[in-house]
Amino acid sequence: MFRTLMVRLVQKKALLFSGAIILIMSILVLLAPVLAPHDPNIIDIEHKLQAPSWDFPLGTDHLGRCILSRLIFGTRVSLGTAFLVMGVTMIISIFIGTYAGYRGGRIDYLFMRICDVLLAFPSLFLALALIGILGPGPLNLFLAMVLVQWVFYARIIRGMVLSVKEQNYILAAKVSGTPGPMIVIRHIFPVILSQVAVLFFMDIGGIILTISGLSFLGLGIQPPTAEWGAMINDSKQFFRSHPSLMMYPGLMILTIVMAFNLFGDTLRDALDVRQD
C-alpha cells in the first residue's frame, strides 16, 4: 500500500511542481541571511528607486532598500508566520475536536454551540475586531488568527472522529477493554492525520493571504520589517511611476498561494482511496 501511494504521488506532476516551489520557498526561509545580498532594513536615500543592477538585482525601493533582500526576508516573515499559525491552530483543533467527537455527550453539545456562535461571524471580521482590540503587531496578529481559525478546523476534525469511532474495529477495541486514549492514539489518529495534512496544505495559502492583507492594512506585521503585504502598502504611492515595487511582492504572494493550493489539491487526490 505504501509503495502504491508513493508511485501515485510521483506520477502527480502537479504535486512535484508545486512541491518544488514550496521547497524553494522553505530554503529561502531558512537561509534568508545567507542568500540576501543586502540588509533588508538599511535605508540609503542616495540609491532610492534605482533600476536593477549587479548590486541590486531587482532595484531599490523609495528608501533605497534592496528589493530582492526584502522579498527574501519577506518569505521568512510571511511563510514562517503562516506555518506557525496553522501549526498551533491544528494542534489545538486536533486536541479539542478529537476530545469532543470521541467523548460526546454534554461536552460535545457545548462545543457545537460555541462553534455555532463563532462561525456565525466571518473569520476576517473577527480577526479585524481582535486586532483592533489588541492592537497591531506580529504577536497580536498570531493570537487573533489562531483564536479565529481553530473553531473551523476543530469542527471538521470532530466530524472525522465521529465517522471513525463507529467503525467495527473501534467498537471491538472498546469491548476488549482498551483505554480511550489508547484507542484514539492507535486507531483514530492514523486514520484522520492524512486528512488533516491535506487540510493544512490546502488552507495555508488562505492564511498567507490573510496575513498579507492585514499587513497591507497596517494591522499585521509593522514596518520596517520586510513582509509582502506591507511592501505592497509601502509602494502603492509609486504604482504609476514604479509599478514593479508592487508587482514583485504580489507575484511572490500569487506564486506561493497557488503552489500550496495546487499541492493540497493534488495531495488530496493522491490520498483518495476511492481512485484505486
C-alpha positions as CSV (number, residue, x, y, z in Angstrom):
1,M,0.0,0.0,0.0
2,F,2.8,2.4,0.9
3,R,4.6,1.6,-2.4
4,T,1.4,2.2,-4.3
5,L,0.9,5.6,-2.6
6,M,4.5,6.6,-3.4
7,V,4.1,5.7,-7.1
8,R,0.8,7.6,-7.2
9,L,2.5,10.7,-5.6
10,V,5.4,10.6,-8.1
11,Q,3.0,10.3,-11.0
12,K,1.3,13.5,-10.0
13,K,3.4,16.1,-11.9
14,A,1.5,18.9,-10.4
15,L,2.4,17.7,-6.9
16,L,6.1,17.6,-7.8
17,F,6.0,21.0,-9.4
18,S,4.1,22.7,-6.5
19,G,6.3,20.8,-4.0
20,A,9.4,22.1,-5.7
21,I,8.1,25.7,-5.3
22,I,7.3,25.1,-1.7
23,L,10.8,23.6,-1.1
24,I,12.5,26.6,-2.7
25,M,10.4,29.0,-0.6
26,S,11.3,26.9,2.5
27,I,15.0,27.2,1.6
28,L,14.6,31.0,1.4
29,V,13.0,30.9,4.9
30,L,15.9,29.0,6.4
31,L,18.8,30.7,4.5
32,A,17.5,34.2,4.2
33,P,20.5,35.9,5.9
34,V,22.9,33.9,3.6
35,L,21.0,34.4,0.3
36,A,20.0,38.1,0.7
37,P,22.6,40.4,-0.9
38,H,21.9,43.3,1.5
39,D,20.4,44.1,4.8
40,P,16.7,44.5,4.1
41,N,16.2,47.3,6.5
42,I,19.2,49.6,5.7
43,I,18.0,52.9,4.3
44,D,20.1,54.6,1.7
45,I,18.3,57.6,0.2
46,E,21.1,58.2,-2.3
47,H,20.2,54.9,-4.1
48,K,16.4,55.1,-3.9
49,L,14.2,53.9,-6.8
50,Q,17.2,52.5,-8.7
51,A,16.7,50.2,-11.7
52,P,18.0,46.6,-11.5
53,S,21.8,46.3,-11.4
54,W,24.5,43.9,-10.3
55,D,24.5,45.4,-6.8
56,F,20.6,45.4,-6.6
57,P,19.3,42.7,-8.9
58,L,15.7,43.9,-8.6
59,G,16.4,47.5,-7.9
60,T,15.7,49.5,-4.8
61,D,12.5,50.9,-3.2
62,H,11.7,54.5,-2.3
63,L,14.0,54.4,0.7
64,G,16.9,52.8,-1.1
65,R,16.4,49.4,0.3
66,C,17.3,46.3,-1.8
67,I,14.0,44.8,-3.1
68,L,15.4,41.3,-3.6
69,S,16.7,41.2,0.0
70,R,13.3,42.4,1.3
71,L,11.5,39.8,-0.8
72,I,13.7,37.0,0.6
73,F,13.3,38.2,4.2
74,G,9.6,38.7,3.5
75,T,9.4,35.0,2.7
76,R,10.7,34.2,6.1
77,V,8.1,36.5,7.8
78,S,5.1,35.7,5.6
79,L,5.6,31.9,5.3
80,G,7.0,31.5,8.8
81,T,4.1,33.2,10.4
82,A,1.6,31.2,8.3
83,F,3.2,27.9,9.2
84,L,3.3,28.9,12.9
85,V,-0.4,30.0,12.8
86,M,-1.5,26.8,11.0
87,G,0.7,24.6,13.2
88,V,-0.6,25.9,16.5
89,T,-4.2,26.1,15.1
90,M,-4.1,22.4,14.1
91,I,-2.6,21.3,17.4
92,I,-5.5,23.0,19.3
93,S,-8.1,21.8,16.8
94,I,-6.9,18.2,16.9
95,F,-7.0,18.1,20.7
96,I,-10.4,19.8,21.1
97,G,-12.1,18.2,18.1
98,T,-10.9,14.7,18.9
99,Y,-11.9,15.1,22.6
100,A,-15.4,16.4,21.8
101,G,-16.0,13.9,19.0
102,Y,-14.9,10.9,21.0
103,R,-16.3,11.8,24.3
104,G,-19.7,13.0,23.0
105,G,-22.5,14.0,25.4
106,R,-22.7,17.4,27.1
107,I,-19.1,18.3,26.2
108,D,-19.8,17.7,22.5
109,Y,-23.0,19.7,22.8
110,L,-21.3,22.6,24.4
111,F,-18.5,22.5,21.8
112,M,-21.0,22.6,19.0
113,R,-22.9,25.6,20.5
114,I,-19.6,27.5,20.8
115,C,-18.8,26.7,17.2
116,D,-22.3,27.9,16.1
117,V,-21.7,31.2,17.7
118,L,-18.2,31.8,16.5
119,L,-18.8,30.5,13.0
120,A,-21.8,32.9,12.6
121,F,-19.3,35.7,12.0
122,P,-16.9,36.0,9.1
123,S,-13.4,35.0,10.2
124,L,-11.8,38.1,8.7
125,F,-14.3,40.3,10.6
126,L,-13.4,38.6,13.9
127,A,-9.7,38.9,13.2
128,L,-10.1,42.6,12.5
129,A,-12.1,43.0,15.7
130,L,-9.5,41.2,17.8
131,I,-6.6,43.1,16.3
132,G,-8.5,46.3,16.8
133,I,-8.8,45.4,20.5
134,L,-5.3,44.0,21.0
135,G,-3.5,46.4,18.7
136,P,-1.4,45.8,15.6
137,G,1.8,43.7,15.7
138,P,3.1,40.2,14.9
139,L,2.1,38.7,18.3
140,N,-1.4,40.1,18.2
141,L,-1.8,39.0,14.6
142,F,-0.8,35.5,15.6
143,L,-3.1,35.4,18.5
144,A,-6.1,36.8,16.6
145,M,-5.7,34.3,13.7
146,V,-5.3,31.3,16.0
147,L,-8.3,32.3,18.1
148,V,-10.4,32.8,14.9
149,Q,-9.3,29.7,12.9
150,W,-9.3,26.9,15.5
151,V,-13.1,26.6,15.7
152,F,-13.4,25.8,12.0
153,Y,-10.8,23.1,11.9
154,A,-11.8,21.6,15.3
155,R,-15.4,21.1,14.0
156,I,-14.1,19.4,10.8
157,I,-11.8,17.1,12.9
158,R,-14.7,16.3,15.2
159,G,-16.7,15.1,12.2
160,M,-13.8,12.9,11.2
161,V,-13.6,11.3,14.6
162,L,-17.4,10.8,14.7
163,S,-17.2,8.9,11.4
164,V,-14.3,6.7,12.6
165,K,-15.3,5.9,16.1
166,E,-18.4,3.9,14.9
167,Q,-16.3,1.5,12.9
168,N,-16.3,-2.1,13.9
169,Y,-12.7,-2.3,14.9
170,I,-13.1,0.7,17.2
171,L,-16.1,-1.0,18.8
172,A,-14.1,-4.2,19.2
173,A,-11.3,-2.3,20.9
174,K,-13.8,-0.8,23.4
175,V,-15.3,-4.2,24.1
176,S,-11.8,-5.7,24.7
177,G,-11.2,-3.1,27.4
178,T,-8.7,-0.9,25.5
179,P,-8.5,2.5,27.2
180,G,-10.0,5.5,25.4
181,P,-6.7,7.4,25.0
182,M,-5.0,4.3,23.5
183,I,-7.9,3.9,21.1
184,V,-7.5,7.5,19.9
185,I,-3.7,7.3,19.5
186,R,-3.6,3.8,17.9
187,H,-6.8,3.6,15.9
188,I,-8.2,7.1,15.3
189,F,-5.2,9.3,14.8
190,P,-3.6,7.2,12.0
191,V,-6.9,7.4,10.0
192,I,-7.5,11.2,10.3
193,L,-4.0,12.5,10.2
194,S,-3.7,12.2,6.4
195,Q,-7.0,14.2,6.0
196,V,-5.6,16.8,8.5
197,A,-2.4,17.1,6.4
198,V,-4.5,17.8,3.3
199,L,-6.4,20.5,5.2
200,F,-3.2,22.0,6.4
201,F,-1.7,22.4,2.9
202,M,-4.9,23.4,1.2
203,D,-5.7,26.2,3.6
204,I,-2.3,27.6,4.4
205,G,-2.5,29.7,1.2
206,G,-5.5,31.4,2.6
207,I,-3.6,32.1,5.8
208,I,-0.8,33.8,3.8
209,L,-3.4,35.9,2.0
210,T,-4.9,37.0,5.3
211,I,-1.6,37.8,6.9
212,S,-0.6,39.9,3.8
213,G,-4.0,41.6,3.7
214,L,-3.9,42.6,7.3
215,S,-0.3,43.8,6.9
216,F,-1.4,45.8,3.9
217,L,-4.0,47.5,6.0
218,G,-1.4,48.3,8.7
219,L,-2.8,45.8,11.2
220,G,-0.3,43.0,10.9
221,I,3.5,43.0,10.5
222,Q,4.7,46.5,11.1
223,P,7.4,48.5,9.2
224,P,10.4,48.3,8.8
225,T,10.0,44.5,8.9
226,A,10.0,43.1,5.4
227,E,6.7,41.5,4.7
228,W,5.0,41.1,1.3
229,G,1.7,42.8,2.2
230,A,3.5,45.6,4.0
231,M,5.8,46.0,1.0
232,I,2.7,46.5,-1.3
233,N,1.3,49.0,1.1
234,D,4.6,51.0,1.1
235,S,4.8,51.0,-2.7
236,K,1.2,52.0,-3.6
237,Q,2.1,55.7,-4.0
238,F,4.6,54.7,-6.6
239,F,2.2,52.5,-8.6
240,R,2.2,54.6,-11.7
241,S,5.9,55.6,-11.8
242,H,7.4,52.3,-10.5
243,P,4.8,49.5,-10.7
244,S,7.5,46.8,-10.1
245,L,7.6,47.8,-6.4
246,M,4.1,46.4,-6.0
247,M,4.5,43.7,-8.7
248,Y,7.3,41.8,-7.1
249,P,5.7,41.1,-3.7
250,G,2.4,40.5,-5.4
251,L,4.0,37.8,-7.6
252,M,5.5,36.2,-4.5
253,I,2.1,36.0,-2.8
254,L,0.5,34.7,-6.0
255,T,3.2,32.0,-6.5
256,I,3.2,30.6,-3.0
257,V,-0.6,30.6,-2.6
258,M,-1.1,28.9,-5.9
259,A,1.7,26.4,-5.0
260,F,0.1,25.5,-1.7
261,N,-3.4,25.2,-3.2
262,L,-2.2,23.0,-6.1
263,F,-0.1,20.9,-3.7
264,G,-3.0,20.4,-1.3
265,D,-5.5,19.6,-4.0
266,T,-3.2,17.1,-5.7
267,L,-2.3,15.5,-2.4
268,R,-6.0,15.0,-1.6
269,D,-6.5,13.3,-5.0
270,A,-3.4,11.1,-4.4
271,L,-4.6,10.0,-1.0
272,D,-8.2,9.3,-2.1
273,V,-8.5,5.6,-1.9
274,R,-11.7,5.7,-4.0
275,Q,-9.4,6.1,-7.0
276,D,-8.0,2.6,-6.6
